[in-house]
């Protein structure tokens, strides 16, 4: 991954964290990693544990941020979330999977648009 892509990704995740906090989410962990994969943001919204995938784009030549999530990524997200719940809580808790799509200006890296998709996994 190029340095620029890493910068864009970090900026998008920071924007997503701020967005969630401003809406009453209580952040639990950022960039949780295990052998199954990574979850960008884990937070509580009320009593619901929310696993958040953040997708960030600076242009539209490769599609929208929301279009970039694959079935394989969703499957890794579910396995990683189950591992997190079992290792932290010992049981499954009420949870939801969300996607936050961030569009940023290419040069300034200012946030152009944030879109929050709730319940992306059935």
N, C-alpha and C positions, 0 to 999 in steps of 0.2 A: 504494500500500500504506500502510495506516495505521501510525502510530508504534507502537501496541500490537502489531500483527501483526509488525512488525520486531523488537520486543523479545521476543516469544514465539519467533520464528524463531531469533534469536541465542541465546536461552537453551536451546532445543532442540539446536542445533548444539553448544553448549558441553557439554551433557550427553552427547551422542553421542561427542564427542571423548574425554571422560573415560572413558566406557564402553569405547571401543576401546583406549585406552592401557592401561587396567587389564587388558585381555585380550591384551596383547602386540603390538598393532598398532603400527607405526612410521609416524607421520604424515608425509606428504610435503608436502601443500598443503591450504589451506582456501579455499573459494570461488573456485576456478579458473574464469575466464571467458574466452570467446572468441566469435567471431561465431556459433557454433552453439548456445551456451547456457552453462550453469553447472553445475559439479559441487561439491557442498557440501564433501565431504571426500575426499581421495585419500590412501591409506595402503598400506603393505606389510604383509601377513600372511605371514610366512615369505618365500618368493620370489614370491608372488602379489601383483600390484598390484590393489588393491581400490578401486573407485569407489563412493562411498557417497552415496546420496540420503537426506536427513533430512527427515522429515515430522513436524510438531509440531501438537498440538491441545490446547486447554484445555477442550473440551467434546465432546459427542457429537452435537450437533444437525446437524452437517454430515458425519457418518460418522466412522469411525476414521481415524487418520493413514494407515494402509496403503491404505485405500479411495480415498484422494485422488490416487493416482498414475495417470496416464493413459498410453495407448499413445503419444500424441504426446510426452509427457515422456520416456518410455523411448527413443524414437527420437532425441530431442535429446541425451539422455545418452550413447547409443552414439556419435553423431557427435562429440560433444565429447571423449569418452574417446579415440577414434581420433586426433583432432587432438592431444591432449595427448601420447599415446604417440609419435606421429611427430615432434612438435616437441622432445620431451625425450630420447627414446631412439633415434630414427631408424628404429626397427623396432617391430613389435608384440611385446609381452612377455606372459607368462601373466597373465591378468587375470580379474576377477570383478566383478559388479555386485551391490551389497547395498542394502538399504533398512533404515534404522533409524527406527522409529515411536516417537515420544515423546509420552506423555500427561502433561500438567502440571495442577496445581491452578490454577483460574481466578484466584483472588485472590492467593495467595502465590507462584505460579509455581514451586512446588516440584515436582520430578519425582515423578509418581505411578507411572509404568510405562514401561519401555523394552523394546521388542521388536525383535530383530534377525533380519531375513530375508536369508539368504544365497542368492546365485545367482538374482536376480530376472529376469535376462535370459538367454535361452538362446543 
